[in-house]
Amino acid sequence: MVASRDMRPRKMNSSEFCRSNVFIARSPRLGRRVELVSSQYEAWLFIEFDPQLELFCERPPMEIDLLPLEGKVQPLDYWVVTKAGEQYGVLIYHEKSMSARGRNLDLIERSIDRANIRCQLWRADDIRKRVVHLRNLKQLLPLVLMPAAHSERIAERLLSYLKWAAAASSTATREVSIRH
């Protein structure tokens, strides 16, 4: 499948919506709202800030046939396109919930190998272990979402303060520093 900016996510069914944490965010890369389920949020942060990626689609209308489970499928969590033009799916593996539904890691890996699409398997536990990286991405997100005009005003004020602080550091009194 070839992705484009027109690719839209599949609709979230009511059971998926009710049994999961749903996060609604604005994607600076796509310029639109994204609806993310459970650990799709953490994966989205890595995807959103990856400089090698051109675009993506959360919950793409694509799935992998689970072999040998006749008629059973596993929907993809993301479809991504790199700046080099490569495309692949991302499936987030939740050990506890997927194993409880009879979708163990071996079954998922074999099904991906037999699928006619490129797909990466990301383990939810591995994503969550990257605590510092995730925290940093969460803290950067509001700055990336800030309108350019607002960013410019903040940059000007910050630069003004830094110039003042540099000039004042040698001669400023405590009283002058407090007034600023």
C-alpha positions in Angstrom: 0.0 0.0 0.0 1.2 3.5 -0.8 0.5 6.1 1.8 -0.2 9.7 1.2 -1.3 12.7 3.2 -4.9 11.7 2.2 -4.7 8.4 4.1 -7.1 8.5 7.0 -7.1 6.4 10.2 -9.7 3.6 10.6 -12.6 4.5 12.9 -12.2 3.5 16.5 -14.9 1.0 17.4 -16.9 1.4 20.6 -15.3 -1.5 22.4 -11.8 -0.2 21.6 -12.8 3.2 22.8 -14.4 2.0 26.0 -11.7 -0.5 27.1 -8.7 1.7 26.4 -7.2 5.0 27.3 -7.8 7.3 24.4 -5.5 10.3 23.9 -6.4 13.1 21.5 -3.5 15.3 20.4 -2.4 17.6 17.6 0.3 16.3 15.3 2.7 19.1 14.2 4.0 16.8 11.4 0.5 16.1 9.9 -1.2 19.4 10.9 -4.2 17.6 12.2 -5.8 15.9 15.2 -4.7 12.3 16.0 -6.6 9.9 18.2 -4.4 7.4 19.9 -5.2 4.3 21.9 -3.2 3.2 25.0 0.5 2.9 24.2 0.0 4.3 20.7 0.6 7.6 22.5 4.1 6.8 23.5 4.9 5.3 20.1 3.4 8.5 18.5 5.9 10.6 20.4 8.8 8.6 18.9 7.3 8.8 15.4 6.3 12.5 15.6 9.8 13.5 16.6 11.7 11.1 14.3 13.6 13.4 11.8 13.8 10.5 9.2 10.0 10.3 8.8 8.0 12.3 6.3 4.5 11.3 7.3 2.5 8.7 9.1 -1.1 7.5 9.7 -2.3 6.2 13.1 -4.6 3.2 13.0 -4.2 2.9 9.2 -6.9 0.9 7.4 -4.5 -2.1 7.2 -4.2 -5.4 9.0 -2.2 -8.6 9.1 -3.8 -12.0 8.7 -3.0 -14.1 11.8 -1.9 -17.5 10.5 -3.2 -20.1 11.2 -6.1 -18.4 12.9 -8.7 -18.5 10.1 -10.3 -15.2 9.6 -8.5 -13.5 12.5 -6.6 -10.3 11.8 -4.4 -7.9 13.8 -4.8 -4.2 12.8 -1.6 -2.1 12.4 -1.0 0.7 14.8 0.8 3.0 12.4 1.9 3.3 8.8 4.9 5.4 8.3 6.8 6.9 5.3 10.4 7.9 5.5 11.9 10.9 3.8 13.8 8.4 1.6 10.4 7.0 0.4 10.4 3.7 2.4 7.1 2.7 3.8 6.3 0.2 6.6 3.7 -0.6 9.2 4.3 -0.5 13.0 2.5 -3.0 15.3 2.8 -2.4 19.0 2.9 -5.7 20.9 1.2 -5.7 24.4 2.4 -8.9 26.0 -0.4 -9.2 28.6 -3.4 -8.2 26.6 -2.4 -9.9 23.4 -1.4 -13.2 25.0 -4.7 -13.3 26.8 -6.5 -13.2 23.4 -4.3 -16.0 22.1 -2.0 -13.7 20.1 1.4 -14.7 21.5 4.6 -13.1 20.2 5.6 -16.1 18.1 2.2 -16.0 16.3 2.5 -12.3 15.6 6.1 -12.6 14.4 5.2 -15.5 12.0 2.2 -13.6 10.7 4.3 -10.5 10.0 6.9 -12.6 8.2 4.1 -14.1 5.9 2.4 -10.7 5.3 2.9 -9.0 2.0 3.9 -5.7 3.7 6.9 -4.5 5.6 6.2 -4.2 9.3 8.1 -3.5 12.5 7.1 -5.0 15.8 7.5 -2.6 18.7 7.1 -4.1 22.2 5.1 -1.8 24.5 7.3 -2.8 27.5 10.4 -1.7 25.6 8.8 1.6 24.6 7.9 2.4 28.2 11.4 1.6 29.5 12.7 4.6 27.6 11.5 6.8 30.5 13.9 9.8 30.1 13.5 9.9 26.3 9.7 9.8 26.6 9.7 12.5 29.3 11.9 14.8 27.1 9.6 14.3 24.1 6.5 15.1 26.2 8.1 18.3 27.4 9.1 19.3 23.9 5.7 18.8 22.4 4.1 22.1 23.7 7.0 24.0 22.3 6.7 22.4 18.9 2.9 23.1 18.9 3.4 26.8 19.7 2.5 29.2 16.9 5.5 30.7 15.2 4.6 34.3 16.1 4.4 33.3 19.8 7.7 31.4 19.5 9.3 34.5 18.1 8.0 36.7 20.9 9.3 34.3 23.5 12.7 34.1 21.7 13.0 37.9 21.6 12.1 38.1 25.4 14.6 35.4 26.2 17.3 37.0 24.2 16.6 40.3 25.8 16.8 38.8 29.2 20.0 37.0 28.4 21.6 40.2 27.1 20.5 42.0 30.3 21.8 39.2 32.5 25.2 39.3 30.8 25.5 43.0 31.1 24.1 43.1 34.6 26.1 40.2 36.0 29.2 42.3 36.6 27.6 45.5 37.9 24.0 44.8 38.9 23.0 45.1 42.5 20.5 42.8 44.2 17.9 45.5 44.0 18.3 46.0 40.2 18.1 42.3 39.6 14.9 42.0 41.6 13.2 44.9 39.7 13.9 43.3 36.3 
